[in-house]
Amino acid sequence: MKKLKKLIHRFDFQINAFYFSAAVLIIALISIPIYYSVSQLLINESVVSTQNVLEMSSMNIETYIDKTKAEASVFAENLALQAYLQNQTDDLSDIENYIQSILNHDDYIRSVIIVAKDGRIISNEQDMGMTTSADMMEEDWYKNAIHNTMPILTGARMQSFSSDMNDIVISTSTEIKDAEGNNLGVLLIDMDYHVIAHYLQAVEMGDGGYVYIINQNGQLVYHKDPDYIKDLSKQKELQALLSKGSCFDEKNNLLIHQTKIDHTDWTLVGVLPMNTLSILKRQLMEHVIFIIIIIFLVVVLIGRTFLGRLSSPMKKLEKGMLEIEQLSEIQLPDRSYYEVEAFTNSYNLMIRKIKNLMRELTANEERLKEAEISALIAQINPHFLYNTLDTIIWMAEFRDYEKVISLTKSLAAFFRLSLANGKELVSLKDELEHVKQYLLIQQERYGEKLTFAIKVDKAIQDILIPKITLQPIVENSIDHGIKNSERSGHIEICAEYTDEEVNLLVKDDGVGFDPAILTAKTKGVGIHNVEQRIKLYYGENYGLTISSKPQAGCTVIIHIHRFLKMR
């Protein structure tokens, strides 16, 4: 009892109780009116949306029927057709081509039939089983086709329905007349029954809802269940719904909306069970409850934050001191106690000074690293320059001025790329051009004894690498592999790469050597410098791999990282 009394008198308990009670009251006062108003708006919006979709679907069906009738009217006035029906010609090629063009332009048109007044028939179908005679005006179906231009489900050649929707068509008829208005024949166009389903596919009536089309005689034109077309009892149910008009059927808990399809005697009826709207209301209630929970948690969090201002600063300071190796500054609320703020500010000042010292140390290490790289680059052997100048002098003495000019240009390009405007990193494309100029110069010295090829995918030529990486390795291939060979030598530079790494390969077919005798001293200054620079830029996991056999050439693989892009 004493513990309970002590708990009730605690400051944090009373604050929490106040916040919880206030939260429940405020949420109840806000959420209940919102739920009822939003649920009513949602139901109205759902009803209006359904009605709009039905109206739009009705217009789409009307547009399609009108388009088909317009095509039929144009065809009925076709000169070739009129000439044939008036027995002025027996040529059917133009008429058959016109029929085929109608079929090609509309996948839903199944057949086009022309019945002349004297019983002749033209169609893309065979064996239609139509009743014809020398005077078609004596046939009832022919006279009905002339006077009834409304689309119907049953054509003249369909005597019974099948429950298979693929066997049902929608027929429209157009009278063909001569210039004086005398009857020449009838044009029938049969459309696939699925065309209606196509234009009604956007209508969503929920579980248990449906749409159907019925004509003015109470005959069913469309229902997604074809059995309704044959079952008279089911048709009577739909006719009963039609007689109610657009309304809410409280007895059956149904919302009914009807719309006429202009230029037809069809009516489109949509039936929406109100249990669908009840589901929407339930979903809304679930969302409201979810929001209530979120609001309640937010209010609780605000209360806990207020209480935390009393104790959290000291806890944060204690935690920061225990984790001082992470060098994280302590952040206090805008308003806190003076003593805690002073203590925290002193701690944060110490952390900032430590960070500044660490940044200075890192900068000094970077400068030391750059100095070491520059020193390594400076160790590259200058003998190449002397040898090249000797070659140019030798060519000039023999008055081979074209080669002097070519070699001088290559030498200039070589040193321009070597300097690289003072940059330590260059693109792989520039590095390849640099080594190409070097090989062109060496070709002038060695003549037919040296050939080379550079095969590197352009997809990786924009990566950055340390400059003068390939040339020392190529120089080593010439000096220790090809120069000492009695036959001509070939150097190939290629690349293999993945999403993470790139391997640059320098291959020669020179004299080779036994890798077992390879030491840091026998590698030479140039290759040693390349390997050291790669490790400085990319880390100890990267560098050079050398493989060779006596009289079998040598392959040097340069392992670097890929994700150092040009800026």
C-alpha positions as MATLAB code, in Angstrom:
seq = 'MKKLKKLIHRFDFQINAFYFSAAVLIIALISIPIYYSVSQLLINESVVSTQNVLEMSSMNIETYIDKTKAEASVFAENLALQAYLQNQTDDLSDIENYIQSILNHDDYIRSVIIVAKDGRIISNEQDMGMTTSADMMEEDWYKNAIHNTMPILTGARMQSFSSDMNDIVISTSTEIKDAEGNNLGVLLIDMDYHVIAHYLQAVEMGDGGYVYIINQNGQLVYHKDPDYIKDLSKQKELQALLSKGSCFDEKNNLLIHQTKIDHTDWTLVGVLPMNTLSILKRQLMEHVIFIIIIIFLVVVLIGRTFLGRLSSPMKKLEKGMLEIEQLSEIQLPDRSYYEVEAFTNSYNLMIRKIKNLMRELTANEERLKEAEISALIAQINPHFLYNTLDTIIWMAEFRDYEKVISLTKSLAAFFRLSLANGKELVSLKDELEHVKQYLLIQQERYGEKLTFAIKVDKAIQDILIPKITLQPIVENSIDHGIKNSERSGHIEICAEYTDEEVNLLVKDDGVGFDPAILTAKTKGVGIHNVEQRIKLYYGENYGLTISSKPQAGCTVIIHIHRFLKMR';
ca = [
       0.000    0.000    0.000;
       2.842    2.339    0.873;
       4.595    1.517   -2.380;
       1.414    2.258   -4.370;
       0.927    5.546   -2.530;
       4.540    6.456   -3.164;
       4.159    5.597   -6.846;
       1.025    7.752   -7.175;
       2.777   10.732   -5.608;
       5.754   10.464   -7.925;
       6.118   13.379  -10.312;
       6.714   11.247  -13.429;
       3.666    9.054  -12.641;
       1.338   12.038  -12.342;
       2.703   13.637  -15.530;
       2.261   10.364  -17.432;
      -1.285    9.934  -16.111;
      -2.142   13.484  -17.171;
      -0.751   13.012  -20.676;
      -2.474    9.653  -21.137;
      -5.864   10.967  -20.021;
      -5.570   14.104  -22.141;
      -4.510   12.043  -25.137;
      -7.497    9.691  -24.904;
      -9.974   12.573  -24.514;
      -8.574   14.667  -27.363;
      -8.324   11.706  -29.737;
     -11.923   10.672  -29.019;
     -13.226   14.211  -29.614;
     -11.382   14.470  -32.928;
     -11.603   10.964  -34.397;
     -15.341   10.242  -33.982;
     -16.631   13.236  -36.056;
     -13.876   12.690  -38.601;
     -14.830    9.045  -39.038;
     -18.501    9.727  -39.714;
     -17.859   12.635  -42.091;
     -15.089   10.869  -44.022;
     -17.060    7.604  -44.251;
     -20.002    9.459  -45.776;
     -17.709   11.234  -48.218;
     -16.068    7.926  -49.120;
     -19.410    6.248  -49.811;
     -20.584    9.191  -51.931;
     -17.307    9.223  -53.825;
     -17.524    5.488  -54.459;
     -21.093    5.798  -55.775;
     -20.235    8.777  -58.002;
     -17.090    7.056  -59.247;
     -19.063    3.919  -60.169;
     -21.684    5.991  -61.966;
     -19.005    7.902  -63.887;
     -17.323    4.675  -64.972;
     -20.649    3.280  -66.198;
     -21.395    6.477  -68.131;
     -17.924    6.430  -69.698;
     -18.247    2.757  -70.657;
     -21.638    3.506  -72.206;
     -20.095    6.280  -74.290;
     -17.234    3.994  -75.391;
     -19.670    1.295  -76.575;
     -21.788    3.926  -78.327;
     -18.694    5.336  -80.057;
     -17.641    1.903  -81.256;
     -21.131    1.055  -82.607;
     -21.324    4.458  -84.336;
     -17.895    3.922  -85.874;
     -18.938    0.527  -87.219;
     -22.169    1.972  -88.635;
     -20.246    4.805  -90.256;
     -17.899    2.311  -91.930;
     -20.939    0.363  -93.149;
     -22.568    3.528  -94.556;
     -19.396    4.417  -96.449;
     -19.116    0.870  -97.811;
     -22.802    0.896  -98.878;
     -22.033    3.836 -101.170;
     -18.997    2.179 -102.725;
     -19.234    2.474 -106.533;
     -17.864   -1.012 -107.193;
     -20.402   -2.505 -104.767;
     -23.313   -0.585 -106.296;
     -22.226   -1.597 -109.829;
     -22.148   -5.268 -108.818;
     -25.550   -5.161 -107.098;
     -27.037   -3.512 -110.209;
     -25.572   -6.314 -112.378;
     -23.294   -3.866 -114.182;
     -20.177   -5.969 -113.449;
     -19.187   -9.403 -112.157;
     -15.782   -8.261 -110.824;
     -15.627   -8.835 -107.029;
     -11.939   -8.002 -106.464;
     -12.465   -4.414 -105.255;
     -15.366   -5.464 -103.020;
     -13.420   -8.356 -101.471;
     -10.406   -6.082 -100.901;
     -12.651   -3.555  -99.156;
     -14.094   -6.291  -96.930;
     -10.597   -7.482  -96.059;
      -9.474   -3.950  -95.194;
     -12.404   -3.616  -92.750;
     -11.421   -6.917  -91.106;
      -7.740   -5.926  -90.933;
      -8.451   -2.592  -89.254;
     -10.724   -3.976  -86.527;
      -9.931   -7.275  -84.767;
     -13.406   -7.371  -83.228;
     -15.233   -7.537  -86.587;
     -15.800  -11.212  -87.295;
     -17.562  -11.058  -90.640;
     -18.917   -8.719  -93.318;
     -21.896  -10.002  -95.387;
     -23.524   -8.363  -98.398;
     -26.919   -9.808  -99.443;
     -28.195   -8.558 -102.794;
     -31.906   -8.036 -103.410;
     -31.820  -10.949 -105.861;
     -30.280  -13.339 -103.263;
     -26.592  -13.136 -104.196;
     -24.214  -13.153 -101.219;
     -20.687  -11.739 -100.795;
     -18.841  -12.458  -97.506;
     -15.558  -13.452  -95.945;
     -17.396  -16.449  -94.422;
     -18.470  -19.710  -96.069;
     -21.542  -21.905  -95.484;
     -23.513  -19.311  -93.546;
     -26.861  -21.125  -93.927;
     -28.818  -17.990  -94.762;
     -32.280  -18.203  -96.314;
     -32.206  -16.513  -99.733;
     -34.445  -16.235 -102.781;
     -34.636  -14.439 -106.115;
     -36.669  -11.692 -104.437;
     -35.296  -11.052 -100.935;
     -38.124   -8.615 -100.189;
     -40.250  -11.693  -99.591;
     -37.944  -12.817  -96.745;
     -38.950  -11.532  -93.300;
     -35.432  -11.411  -91.905;
     -34.317   -9.340  -94.903;
     -37.088   -6.783  -94.397;
     -36.320   -6.633  -90.654;
     -32.653   -5.994  -91.451;
     -33.652   -3.064  -93.685;
     -35.945   -1.399  -91.153;
     -34.184   -2.311  -87.870;
     -30.731   -0.701  -87.780;
     -30.217   -1.320  -84.045;
     -27.401   -3.739  -83.121;
     -28.753   -7.145  -82.096;
     -27.230  -10.341  -80.768;
     -28.817  -12.702  -83.286;
     -28.038  -12.390  -87.003;
     -30.023  -13.918  -89.850;
     -27.930  -17.068  -89.887;
     -27.961  -17.759  -86.105;
     -30.952  -19.896  -85.173;
     -29.993  -20.678  -81.561;
     -27.668  -19.478  -78.874;
     -24.724  -21.319  -77.361;
     -23.417  -20.684  -73.843;
     -19.995  -20.345  -75.438;
     -19.308  -16.617  -75.812;
     -17.130  -17.362  -78.828;
     -20.245  -18.429  -80.795;
     -22.170  -15.177  -80.164;
     -21.948  -12.093  -82.365;
     -23.471   -8.604  -82.437;
     -24.926   -7.728  -85.815;
     -25.649   -4.353  -87.379;
     -27.448   -3.931  -90.690;
     -27.304   -1.143  -93.270;
     -29.548   -0.875  -96.321;
     -27.775   -0.424  -99.654;
     -29.655    1.918 -102.010;
     -29.108    3.239 -105.516;
     -29.115    6.919 -106.456;
     -32.932    6.940 -106.604;
     -33.295    5.369 -103.169;
     -34.293    1.914 -104.423;
     -33.175   -1.080 -102.384;
     -30.165   -2.945 -103.801;
     -29.285   -5.102 -100.834;
     -28.310   -5.246  -97.158;
     -24.859   -4.915  -95.574;
     -24.429   -6.931  -92.356;
     -21.430   -6.510  -90.052;
     -20.963   -9.055  -87.243;
     -18.868   -8.001  -84.269;
     -17.297  -10.364  -81.769;
     -19.316  -10.575  -78.543;
     -16.099   -9.901  -76.598;
     -16.023   -6.299  -77.826;
     -18.557   -5.396  -75.133;
     -16.457   -7.094  -72.452;
     -13.482   -5.092  -73.718;
     -15.243   -1.769  -73.197;
     -16.608   -2.833  -69.800;
     -13.323   -4.110  -68.382;
     -12.706   -0.833  -66.536;
     -15.971   -1.202  -64.573;
     -15.211   -2.514  -61.082;
     -18.355   -3.420  -59.108;
     -16.694   -5.237  -56.220;
     -17.452   -8.731  -54.939;
     -20.962   -9.758  -55.979;
     -21.452   -6.737  -58.255;
     -21.960   -6.935  -61.992;
     -23.040   -5.061  -65.112;
     -25.328   -6.124  -67.916;
     -26.888   -4.712  -71.082;
     -30.537   -5.250  -72.033;
     -32.522   -3.966  -75.018;
     -35.933   -2.268  -75.091;
     -37.695   -5.622  -75.658;
     -36.285   -6.976  -72.422;
     -33.815   -9.242  -74.252;
     -30.415   -9.624  -72.621;
     -27.551   -8.317  -74.765;
     -24.566   -8.795  -72.426;
     -23.736  -10.407  -69.111;
     -20.349  -11.714  -68.025;
     -22.058  -15.084  -67.410;
     -23.289  -16.335  -70.849;
     -25.779  -18.689  -69.139;
     -28.000  -15.648  -68.489;
     -28.629  -15.400  -72.247;
     -30.343  -18.828  -72.333;
     -31.849  -18.955  -68.838;
     -35.221  -17.127  -68.931;
     -35.591  -17.139  -65.137;
     -32.307  -15.314  -64.741;
     -33.314  -12.873  -67.441;
     -36.503  -12.068  -65.503;
     -34.386  -11.155  -62.467;
     -32.410   -8.709  -64.593;
     -35.617   -7.300  -66.129;
     -36.986   -6.748  -62.621;
     -33.869   -4.782  -61.673;
     -34.210   -2.745  -64.896;
     -37.803   -1.804  -63.975;
     -36.604   -0.226  -60.712;
     -34.573    2.432  -62.525;
     -31.519    4.056  -60.889;
     -32.085    3.706  -57.151;
     -31.016    2.103  -53.899;
     -32.817   -1.197  -53.343;
     -33.026   -1.391  -49.553;
     -34.686   -4.821  -49.609;
     -31.814   -6.428  -51.470;
     -29.173   -3.943  -50.224;
     -28.227   -3.054  -53.823;
     -27.264    0.200  -55.498;
     -28.587    0.199  -59.096;
     -27.522    2.665  -61.777;
     -28.802    2.683  -65.357;
     -27.639    4.595  -68.426;
     -28.874    4.538  -72.003;
     -26.452    3.753  -74.817;
     -27.303    6.314  -77.463;
     -28.065    5.261  -81.064;
     -29.027    1.800  -79.775;
     -32.016    0.426  -77.891;
     -29.651   -0.841  -75.194;
     -29.510    0.081  -71.517;
     -26.368   -0.455  -69.440;
     -27.177   -1.455  -65.852;
     -24.676   -1.566  -62.995;
     -25.481   -3.418  -59.763;
     -23.317   -2.614  -56.740;
     -23.923   -4.547  -53.480;
     -23.850   -2.231  -50.486;
     -21.755   -4.785  -48.629;
     -18.894   -3.483  -50.812;
     -19.472   -0.052  -49.333;
     -19.601   -1.638  -45.886;
     -16.176   -3.086  -46.566;
     -14.968    0.406  -47.437;
     -16.356    1.721  -44.162;
     -14.645   -1.087  -42.256;
     -11.360   -0.318  -44.000;
     -11.806    3.338  -43.093;
     -12.420    2.363  -39.467;
      -9.209    0.317  -39.497;
      -7.282    3.306  -40.835;
      -8.813    5.598  -38.217;
      -7.856    3.165  -35.456;
      -4.343    2.998  -36.848;
      -4.099    6.790  -36.873;
      -5.476    6.930  -33.328;
      -2.751    4.543  -32.190;
      -0.096    6.636  -33.923;
      -1.402    9.855  -32.361;
      -1.559    8.198  -28.948;
       2.039    7.013  -29.280;
       3.143   10.479  -30.375;
       1.469   12.049  -27.334;
       3.083    9.470  -25.066;
       6.431   10.156  -26.707;
       6.017   13.886  -26.092;
       5.268   13.189  -22.450;
       8.255   10.914  -22.078;
      10.446   13.527  -23.789;
       9.332   16.161  -21.289;
      10.146   13.862  -18.403;
      13.416   12.855  -20.002;
      14.634   16.446  -19.817;
      14.971   15.936  -16.091;
      17.328   12.962  -16.226;
      18.615   12.392  -19.776;
      21.398   15.087  -19.796;
      23.371   13.409  -17.054;
      22.839    9.990  -18.618;
      24.088   11.290  -21.967;
      27.151   12.835  -20.322;
      27.929    9.612  -18.501;
      27.509    7.570  -21.688;
      29.690   10.004  -23.653;
      32.525    9.703  -21.164;
      32.337    5.924  -21.254;
      32.514    6.012  -25.093;
      35.096    8.783  -25.424;
      37.013    6.783  -28.047;
      34.163    7.509  -30.515;
      34.750   11.280  -30.097;
      31.009   12.024  -30.124;
      29.849   15.370  -28.809;
      26.926   15.457  -26.377;
      23.785   17.281  -27.527;
      21.489   18.710  -24.855;
      17.914   20.041  -25.221;
      17.539   23.788  -25.764;
      16.605   24.252  -22.148;
      18.462   22.401  -19.424;
      20.097   23.025  -16.081;
      23.024   25.478  -15.922;
      25.460   23.115  -14.183;
      24.796   20.329  -16.657;
      25.205   22.697  -19.618;
      28.548   24.040  -18.325;
      29.891   20.547  -17.702;
      28.715   19.368  -21.142;
      30.203   22.388  -22.954;
      33.616   21.728  -21.396;
      33.434   18.084  -22.468;
      32.443   19.016  -26.020;
      35.305   21.573  -26.232;
      37.752   18.823  -25.313;
      36.303   16.527  -28.014;
      36.597   19.269  -30.654;
      40.268   19.889  -29.788;
      41.010   16.159  -30.075;
      39.309   16.043  -33.491;
      41.352   19.044  -34.716;
      44.587   17.369  -33.624;
      43.595   14.168  -35.425;
      42.779   16.112  -38.625;
      46.202   17.811  -38.519;
      47.895   14.440  -38.020;
      45.995   12.985  -41.000;
      46.957   15.954  -43.192;
      50.627   15.542  -42.246;
      50.455   11.869  -43.163;
      48.935   12.741  -46.562;
      51.699   15.264  -47.258;
      54.317   12.663  -46.268;
      52.672   10.145  -48.603;
      52.657   12.618  -51.526;
      56.331   13.423  -50.917;
      57.185    9.736  -50.935;
      55.277    9.241  -54.216;
      57.058   12.175  -55.841;
      60.391   10.764  -54.701;
      59.566    7.374  -56.205;
      58.609    8.951  -59.555;
      61.875   10.912  -59.597;
      63.860    7.624  -59.459;
      62.767    6.633  -62.999;
      65.890    5.990  -65.144;
      66.627    8.887  -67.599;
      68.752    6.697  -69.924;
      65.778    6.400  -72.279;
      66.048   10.126  -73.079;
      69.754    9.877  -73.860;
      69.274    6.837  -76.101;
      66.396    8.485  -77.977;
      68.369   11.680  -78.587;
      71.280    9.580  -79.889;
      68.851    7.887  -82.303;
      67.544   11.267  -83.514;
      71.132   12.527  -84.051;
      71.987    9.330  -85.943;
      68.928    9.755  -88.203;
      69.764   13.420  -88.809;
      73.316   12.512  -89.852;
      71.849   10.144  -92.448;
      69.421   12.907  -93.524;
      66.363   10.752  -92.693;
      64.363   13.900  -91.892;
      60.901   12.298  -91.979;
      61.878    9.806  -89.270;
      63.579   12.614  -87.326;
      60.320   14.589  -87.351;
      58.211   11.525  -86.478;
      60.520   10.466  -83.666;
      60.734   14.003  -82.278;
      56.924   14.280  -82.256;
      56.652   10.959  -80.427;
      59.280   12.090  -77.910;
      57.439   15.381  -77.336;
      54.127   13.576  -76.868;
      55.820   11.090  -74.533;
      57.159   13.798  -72.214;
      53.959   15.860  -72.418;
      52.010   12.843  -71.176;
      54.750   12.113  -68.592;
      54.369   15.585  -67.088;
      50.521   15.411  -67.137;
      50.264   19.031  -65.966;
      51.725   18.063  -62.617;
      49.010   15.504  -61.855;
      50.020   12.255  -60.159;
      46.933   10.397  -61.424;
      46.010   10.166  -65.112;
      43.335    8.348  -67.067;
      44.118    4.877  -68.365;
      43.515    6.284  -71.865;
      46.372    8.817  -71.422;
      48.610    6.168  -69.861;
      48.054    3.894  -72.887;
      48.865    6.766  -75.240;
      52.016    7.455  -73.206;
      53.277    3.891  -73.500;
      52.273    3.830  -77.186;
      54.552    6.819  -77.898;
      57.338    5.083  -75.966;
      56.933    1.925  -78.090;
      56.887    3.960  -81.319;
      60.220    5.500  -80.295;
      61.659    2.088  -79.446;
      60.437    0.721  -82.772;
      62.578    3.327  -84.529;
      65.577    2.064  -82.570;
      64.983   -1.666  -82.979;
      63.268   -1.703  -86.375;
      61.640   -5.004  -87.343;
      62.977   -6.640  -84.191;
      60.088   -5.092  -82.175;
      56.327   -5.143  -82.778;
      53.516   -4.321  -80.332;
      49.738   -4.293  -79.909;
      47.476   -2.455  -77.391;
      44.070   -4.072  -76.809;
      42.191   -2.445  -73.925;
      38.397   -2.079  -73.769;
      37.209    1.538  -73.979;
      34.747    0.814  -71.142;
      37.565    1.085  -68.569;
      39.757    3.731  -70.192;
      38.357    6.494  -67.959;
      39.630    5.027  -64.679;
      42.479    6.817  -62.910;
      45.878    5.201  -62.360;
      49.295    6.518  -61.218;
      51.128    8.003  -64.182;
      54.157    6.236  -65.693;
      52.862    2.826  -64.600;
      53.049    0.860  -67.855;
      56.216    2.389  -69.426;
      58.749    1.017  -66.889;
      57.289   -2.491  -67.296;
      57.389   -2.253  -71.104;
      60.953   -0.926  -70.881;
      61.890   -3.946  -68.758;
      60.328   -6.285  -71.359;
      62.443   -4.722  -74.102;
      65.734   -4.568  -72.155;
      65.583   -8.024  -70.534;
      63.311   -9.972  -72.857;
      63.408   -8.849  -76.480;
      66.788   -7.090  -76.803;
      68.639  -10.270  -75.768;
      66.605  -12.499  -78.083;
      68.001  -13.614  -81.440;
      64.573  -13.344  -83.068;
      62.065  -10.497  -83.359;
      59.869   -9.852  -80.352;
      56.278   -8.806  -79.736;
      54.747   -6.931  -76.807;
      51.012   -6.980  -76.111;
      49.154   -4.778  -73.607;
      45.629   -5.869  -72.654;
      43.230   -5.758  -69.705;
      40.863   -7.957  -67.722;
      38.322   -6.386  -65.391;
      35.376   -6.998  -63.093;
      32.947   -4.667  -61.331;
      35.544   -4.127  -58.595;
      39.062   -4.606  -59.993;
      41.155   -4.176  -63.133;
      44.173   -6.248  -64.196;
      46.502   -4.681  -66.776;
      48.659   -7.288  -68.549;
      51.997   -6.630  -70.287;
      53.068   -9.727  -72.242;
      56.252  -10.315  -74.246;
      57.628  -13.348  -76.107;
      61.249  -12.635  -75.222;
      63.873  -14.903  -73.630;
      62.049  -15.066  -70.297;
      63.639  -16.126  -66.993;
      63.220  -18.368  -63.987;
      60.931  -16.625  -61.425;
      62.783  -18.418  -58.623;
      65.786  -16.081  -59.111;
      63.611  -12.940  -59.091;
      64.471  -10.572  -56.206;
      63.753   -6.973  -55.369;
      67.205   -6.133  -56.742;
      66.766   -8.014  -60.025;
      63.366   -6.440  -60.644;
      65.002   -3.116  -61.403;
      64.296    0.392  -60.123;
      61.455    1.049  -62.591;
      59.331   -1.998  -61.732;
      60.058   -1.607  -58.016;
      58.866    2.023  -58.165;
      55.669    1.046  -59.997;
      54.842   -1.581  -57.376;
      55.523    0.782  -54.471;
      53.355    3.544  -55.994;
      50.443    1.144  -56.591;
      50.577   -0.010  -52.976;
      50.662    3.587  -51.741;
      47.574    4.490  -53.805;
      45.532    1.306  -53.538;
      46.830   -0.543  -50.459;
      48.863   -3.647  -49.765;
      46.364   -5.949  -51.508;
      47.309   -4.492  -54.898;
      50.568   -4.524  -56.874;
      52.393   -6.577  -59.493;
      52.390  -10.272  -60.345;
      55.198  -11.546  -62.607;
      55.148  -14.931  -64.349;
      57.783  -16.251  -66.768;
      59.647  -19.293  -68.022;
      63.016  -19.456  -69.786;
      62.543  -19.022  -73.567;
      58.757  -18.621  -73.020;
      58.402  -14.886  -72.557;
      57.112  -12.965  -69.549;
      53.740  -11.639  -68.352;
      53.433   -8.830  -65.787;
      49.952   -8.256  -64.274;
      49.189   -4.900  -62.655;
      46.395   -5.273  -60.047;
      44.497   -2.030  -59.292;
      41.065   -1.005  -57.994;
      38.460    0.181  -60.513;
      36.439    2.829  -58.672;
      38.774    5.782  -58.978;
      36.976    7.787  -61.711;
      38.099   10.856  -63.663;
      36.783   14.151  -62.316;
];
